[in-house]
């Protein structure tokens, strides 16, 4: 591989990473349509459970592959105006 080709070569993101924007957008649209006051993401060993708070009660609505968790957190931080590189301190944001 030439130096020019090497500089311009970027590994392709996984399908999960590419789809995260769409997944987050869809989850937010569904939450608004359902009248959810909160969205909770609960990582487990094998998946990422999505729950909406409806009338004060958490309801499981979806289960996503665990592989999307880090990219979803980054996407939500961007939307909430948070620092994506800070994981050592609590941050508060709103969408």
C-alpha positions in Angstrom: 0.0 0.0 0.0 1.5 3.4 -1.0 1.9 6.2 1.5 -0.9 8.1 -0.2 -3.3 5.1 -0.2 -2.4 4.4 3.5 -3.2 8.0 4.6 -6.6 7.8 2.9 -7.5 4.3 4.0 -10.0 4.2 6.8 -11.4 0.9 8.1 -15.1 0.6 7.6 -17.2 1.0 10.7 -19.2 -2.0 11.7 -22.8 -2.2 10.6 -23.8 -1.6 14.2 -21.7 1.6 14.4 -23.1 2.9 11.0 -26.7 2.3 12.2 -26.4 3.9 15.6 -27.6 7.3 14.4 -30.7 5.7 12.9 -31.3 3.5 16.0 -31.0 6.4 18.4 -33.3 8.6 16.2 -35.9 5.9 16.0 -35.8 5.2 19.8 -36.3 8.9 20.5 -39.2 9.2 18.0 -40.9 6.1 19.6 -40.4 7.5 23.1 -42.0 10.8 22.2 -44.9 9.1 20.4 -45.4 6.9 23.5 -45.3 9.9 25.9 -42.3 8.6 27.7 -40.7 11.0 30.3 -37.4 9.1 30.4 -35.4 6.6 28.4 -33.3 4.1 30.3 -30.5 2.0 28.8 -29.6 -1.0 30.8 -26.5 -2.9 29.7 -26.4 -6.6 30.4 -23.7 -9.1 29.5 -25.3 -9.9 26.1 -27.5 -7.0 25.2 -28.6 -3.5 25.8 -32.2 -3.3 27.2 -34.1 -0.1 26.4 -36.9 1.0 28.8 -39.3 3.9 28.6 -40.8 5.5 31.7 -44.5 5.8 31.1 -46.8 7.1 33.8 -44.0 6.7 36.3 -43.4 3.0 35.5 -40.4 1.7 33.6 -41.4 -0.5 30.7 -39.0 -2.7 28.7 -39.5 -1.8 25.0 -36.5 -3.2 23.1 -33.3 -5.2 23.3 -30.3 -4.2 21.2 -27.0 -6.0 20.6 -24.4 -5.1 23.3 -22.0 -4.1 20.5 -23.9 -0.9 19.9 -23.8 0.4 23.5 -20.6 2.5 23.3 -21.6 4.1 20.0 -25.1 4.8 21.3 -23.7 6.5 24.5 -21.4 8.6 22.3 -24.3 9.6 20.1 -26.5 10.5 23.0 -23.7 12.6 24.5 -23.4 14.5 21.3 -27.1 15.2 21.2 -27.2 16.2 24.8 -24.2 18.6 24.4 -22.0 16.6 26.7 -18.3 15.9 26.4 -17.9 12.5 24.6 -14.4 11.9 26.0 -15.3 12.4 29.7 -16.2 9.2 31.4 -14.8 10.0 34.8 -17.3 12.6 36.0 -21.1 12.7 35.9 -22.6 14.9 33.2 -26.1 16.3 32.8 -27.7 17.0 29.5 -31.1 17.2 27.9 -32.6 16.4 24.6 
